[in-house]
Amino acid sequence: MCIAFLIYSDNFVTLHFIMIHRKMEVFEKADLLRTQIDKLKADGMSIGFVPTMGALHQGHLSLIENARKKNDIVVASIFVNPTQFNNPNDLKNYPRDLDKDLKLLEKNNCDVVFTPSVSEIYPDENSKKSEYHFGKIVEVMEGKFRPGHFDGVANVVSRLFKIVQPDNAYFGQKDFQQYILIKILAGKYLSDLNIQVHRCPIIREPDGLAMSSRNVLLSPQQRKSAVLISQTLFWAKDNYQKLSVNELKKAITDKINADNNLKVEYIEFVTDPDLDEVNEWAKDRKIVACIAVQVGKVRLIDNVYFN
Ligand code: PAF
């Protein structure tokens, strides 16, 4: 939190700023967190929220940094949400290191962390069912290849939003389709909470690989191969108008699949924000190239704007 104050001395008035760092608080129980947030809101504090599944990296920390700039209080949540995993092995192998995450959050001036158990978020079987409908935007890409994934995301984000009731919430562009879904969730279904949903840029490793919690699961050889995903997307951005949509899809797939460690699951060109499939290059619509690639047992996604 930044406090500004004026000092009057002789004939001068000077303006001073001091940064006050609160001690980070960790809550496992939703009702205790709510009581604390109610107090902070009653004191006029604005709340910025960064939901995560832990295994934090620079991408998450950039969300915290963005939240820090605009809000008095920054709340993060760490919850590996079982209902959004369509593959039980992916859930089992998802990296977890709560102590390391909490240290990172503290170092990066997060004020409050919510670390609920599964039963805290889902008290019964019924609560695991999503009540939202998003139509065609969940029928493509991640929605098509990960059945049920977005039901789980919408359900958990809605539950977290209702508990934290932030003024602002922050999500990464790497999960572009997820961001579009959450924007609709907040605007259409949770409009009474009045939450502004913000999108923050993809943070990349120095060689271009999009940061992801799953990157730590890659072997050294797979990690080397994985750089081809972003390299190929950037090549496609520079060359897309020279080829037709189908030719470009094939060229991207062939380049990536040429590496034995990589297998393209899908490559799609869609519009932002409607996720309409692009069949020919149109200058008047924002086109995003979205890809999912299986790297051994690890599944990575990435995307790049063409225009
Ligand atoms: O992007 C993620 O890490 C998760 O999908 C989210 C938004 C925290 C919901 O579990």
Boltz pocket constraint, residues with backbone or C-beta under 6 A from the ligand:
constraints:
  - pocket:
      binder: B
      contacts: [[A, 51], [A, 52], [A, 53], [A, 79], [A, 81], [A, 84], [A, 153], [A, 156], [A, 157], [A, 175], [A, 178]]
      max_distance: 6.0
